[in-house]
């Protein structure tokens, strides 16, 4: 199973307008597609940053170009896409992630997610992914939040990503604090950071689900 992502920046001075345009476009696409795209807005991290995501059980179908039903209104979709494009402030970046480890219940899309992405040299990807799974296991034991561990190489550079779901920002705050206060979680995180030959370059954000 793969996870498709598109990350893009919108004009931060017109963020309310950008959110409305993106929601309208994604709802229209989901109405004429079977792929179930989610739309995310960064609330802690770079302002004006948005993300789209979808699970990809069949990469050939997802990249075939035949993403819409035959009866889709191409003119209306073009109008909605044009409204979004007028607000884009940076080149979108697409990536595919291999889902390596899943914890908890992901049957419903969470209201918020934390993304934690670690970049490491390619020879250390296996060790880093194993360490990340250990960290995720312990954080799930402590706080109960659903967590997915993914890896990606092409397009992102060698990367390991943790996606953690939350019902609210309060849940994010409490769950993060519980993990940081847990000695075993700290030990596993420290061990991941001390892997030989790895200089971890990490980035993180919190995003809320719009669609």
N, C-alpha and C positions, 0 to 999 in steps of 0.2 A: 504494500500500500504506500502511495506517495501523497504528499501534501503540496499543492500548488500555492504559491504566494506571489502577489504583486504589491510592491511598496512604492508609493509615490508621494510627492510633496505638492500641496496646493498653496495658493497665495494666502499666507497667514493673516493678512489684513482683511480677507474676505472669507473667513473660515465658516461662518454661519451659512453663507451662500454656497460655499463648496460642499458642506455636509448635506444640504438640501438637494443639490444637484446630483451628488453621488448616490444618495438614498434613492432618488427617483430612477436613476439609471439602473442600479442594481435590482430594484424591485421589478422593473420592466424586463430585465434580462432573465431573472429567475422565473418570471411568468411564462417565458417561452423557451426554457431550457430545463434539462433534467440534472444539471450538475450541482445545484445548490450552493451558490456563491454566498459567502459571508463578507460583510464590510465592517472594517474596524477603524476607529479613530484614536490616535494617541492622546492620552490625557496626562501621562507623566513621561516626558521625553521630548523629542523635537516637535514643536508646535507646527501644525499644518501637515503633519505626516499621517497618511492613511494606509490601510492595507486591505487587500482582498484575498480571500483564501477559499479553497475547495479541496475536498478529498478526491484523490484520483486513483480509482481501482484499475483503470485501463488508460495508460498514457497515450496509446495510439488514438483512442477516441477523443481524448482531451485536447490533442494537438492536430486533429484532422481538419479543423476549420469548420466543421459541421456542428457547431455548438448550439445552434438555435433550431427550433421547430420550423417546418416548411412554411407554416402560416404566419410567421412572425412579421410584424409591421416594420419593414426595414426603414421606411421614412421616419417613423416615430423614434425608433432606436437611434437613428442617425442624428435626429434633433437633440435627443437626450445626451448622446455622446459628445456632440458639439458644445453643449452647455458645460459639460465637465472639462473638455479640452481648453475652453477659454479661461479656466481657473488654474490649470496645471502650472506649477512653478519649477518643476524639475523633471528630468527624464525618468519614467517608471522603470523599475527593476523587477524582473521575474526570476523566480527560482523554484526548483523542485526539491523536496525534502523526503528522504526515506524514513518512514516511521519505524523506529527500532524497539520502542518499549512504551507500553501504555498502562497507566495506573488509574483506577477509579472509573467513574461513570461519565462518559462523554456523549450519552444519548441525546442530551439537550445542549445547545450552544450556550456556554457561560456568558454572563453579562460582561465580564472583564477577563482579560488574560494578561499574565506577565510573560514576556519573551526574554529569555536570557541566552545570548549567542556567544559561544567561545570559538575563537579562531586559533588554529594550531598547525604546526608542520604536518604534512601528509603522513609521514611515518608514525606519528603519534596518534593518529585518529582512532585506531582501535583501542588503545589504552585510555584515551580521553573519553570515548563513548562509554566504555565500561565504568570508568570513574563517575561519569555523569549519571549513569543508571543507578549506581550506589547512592549518590546524593539524592536523586529523585525518590528512590525507595524510602529513604529515611525521612525526607520532608513529607512524603505522603503519610507515613506512619504517624508523624507528629501532628500534622494538621488536617489530614484527610482530603485535601484538595486533589482533584484529578490532574495528572501530569502526563505529558507525552514527551519522549526523548526522540529527537530526529537528527539525522546527519545529512550533510550535503557537501559536494565537492565542486561540481561544475557550476560556474556562474557566481558562486558565493566565495570561492576559495574553501579549503578544508575547514568545515565548521560543524560544531555540535550545538544543538539548540534544545533548551527546555521550554515547554509551553505549559503554564500552570493556570488553571481555570479558577475563577472566583465568582461568587454570587453578587458581591458588592465591593466597594472600595474598603469598607470596614472589615470585611472578611480578608481582603488582601493585606491590610495593615496588621490584623491579628495573626494571620497565618504566617506572614513573613517574620513577625516578631517572635513567634513561637519557634520557628526554625532557627533563627539566629541565636536564640537562648538555649538551644539544645546542644549539649556537649558532643554527642555522637554525630550530629549533623555537621558541627564545626570541624570535627576530626576528618570526616569524609571530604568536606570541601577543601580542607587544608591539604589532604593527600592528593586530591585532583590537581591542586595548584602547584604541587611539588613534583609532578611527573618529570623524569629526566628528559632533557631536551625540549621541554615545553615552556614557552613564554606565553602565558595566556593573555589574549587580547579580548576582553569581554565587553559586550554592549547589552543594554537592557532597556525595556520600556514597559509601560502598562497601557493597554488599549481597551476601549469599550466597544461593545458590539452595537452597530447601528442597524444592520440587517442580518 
